[in-house]
Amino acid sequence: MDELAKELAALEARSLRRRLKVVDEVLPGGKVRVAGQVLLNLSSNDYLGLALDPRIIEAAQAAAARWGAGAGASRLVVGHLALHEAVEAKLAEFKGTEAAVIFPTGYMANLGTISALVGPGDVIFSDRLNHASIYDGIKLSGAALQRFPHRDLNRLEQLLREAGAARRRLIVTDSVFSVDGDLAPLQDLVALKARYGAWLMVDEAHATGVLGAKGGGLAEALGLTREVDIHMGTFSKALGSQGGFVAGDRRLVDYLHNRARSFIYSTALAPPVLGAIDQALEIVVQEPERRLVLGRESQEFRRSLLAAGLDILGSQTQIVPVLVGENDRTLKFAARLMDQGLTAVALRPPTVPPGRARVRFSLSAAHAQADLSRAREVIVATARAMGLGS
């Protein structure tokens, strides 16, 4: 324990120690109460404001009353309820695929899927800024890893050419990158995977519910659903609930039932969560205005910060970072914003590279236009006071 205390002290000295912050109350309008202070929550992934939607809460309660609070076993034992079957069928329709499989979390979906599909003798090509769960799945798989610079298609093609006699080749990418808020060049990735006989796996965690006519994600928005081999996503962000999924060919899903360890050896997702997911899928499709409002407000948010000379790292979505640089300065920026009623996360290494710390703002359709207008003014004024921007 003394050794651990020393490591924690070393993290503290580099402004890298993390601490849990207690949220006392989640409030309407994308707000939270922390230590008695009401804050505009610009850190949440509840992009469509569905986490507090009474229809979703009622659906969760109804599922609990019908099926119980827990599934009681893993899916391959006696945990596969008719409710799982029905929600997965609705999910596959939502994604435009033959089948889908739900995992307890998005992290477990990536971990289990990647390690099931590839192994020693295979090669995985991963965008450098992919989520940590993707990299952990790669490590667990035992496949060779080839990382290419963020969105660098020339380097990716070179690596694909050099892969030689690899048994399987898997290109994996986020669609919306969680630290920069930019988009994967999906059309070009589809062309490369076809040219070099690779699989393409797309993590739509931050795009599900947000992009596409029905909210299916970037692949749907670009008309590329059939060209992507493995669609991954989550319910814990725009759909306001919990869990992860993979959608695609029926044979892919059947294979994951038999080979994805995070599916096989985990208790099935609880019925109340499934009830919430079921209702959220309907709302996301039937109420596209939520996406339209979020897109419009995100565009104005990005425009205002850019006009102030702030570096938003090429954001194209509801995730809008502001590059600060040093860890300590980034923490001070976030702290000053909190003093003025805004909460936004300070991203530091190892989440981002050294010297590239930033404060990340996440917008929601739940945010009132007036609140976002004031937030932009506070962010710009605070940044200028700290010597950021122009």
Summary of the structure (lengths in Angstrom):
residues: 390
radius of gyration: 21.1
end to end distance: 46.8
largest distance: 60.9
contacts: 1378
relative contact order: 0.16
helix: 44%
strand: 18%
